[in-house]
């Protein structure tokens, strides 16, 4: 009938009004909710994010499209707070992690699982490493880093950064040994062996500042911005090939100590280097082997910013709030 046809003709406009009403109601509910910040419960965050998802789904409404940029920023704050409250929950390493309470953790790479090598990713060689000499290659075995027979083996030239960042006070324990080198004929009177250098950097940052345990206990601190350096040689600068040495590094926030076989080998001030990445470095023709690397420290949340940003971006995409979903400045047309 004519009356029914008129009703049907009004249906699209009615549906549009209903959709607008739902969008306005959703925006209103978000406006009165307290933004769940640091320390909020999972339930509080889940409720807020569920409202945000529902509002984002109405992006075809101009009133929503004009607010997507703000909604995305607020949702990013909520998700970043969730990540920072328990970062290892969202980006767990392959290492074994124990909660020690008071924000501290024990992270153990026992190298029982080859996947633990994935916690160490290659990074560009630092300029000061290049000055140590030309890159070398392993003369026995393969270059690089790999888990083999319950240990982590390094050879050739490279730097690998941990997926985690730590803050002092902290301690690091590991066992290290250098394998038998291939002896080559030198230019002098007798045979020569190639370089057998390795080390562990802690509190490393993008500017090139760090603390460094070179080989068996020699310590070095570098602050690029303030052009400061500290160094202390270890009595273990000469060592027995194939012999394992137990190392312990202790950083109390003011001083870094290296103990080799339970005896202090060196100690230096840390030059305010108190947090940052953990790195492994190698320049050796012989294989360097590390066994059971254990870190006790506080997680450096600022140092995990790249992982946090990537995780937040993925969560925003799941909410329909990825960058591509948000219109450019100027609002909806």
Helices and strands as residue ranges (DSSP letters): H 2-32, H 42-56, H 62-65, H 68-85, H 87-90, E 96-101, E 104-109, G 114-119, E 120-123, H 127-130, E 144-148, E 151-178, E 183-185, E 191-193, E 196-204, E 210-214, E 218-223, E 228-232, G 235-237, E 245-251, E 255-260, E 263-269, E 275-299, G 302-304, H 305-318, G 323-325
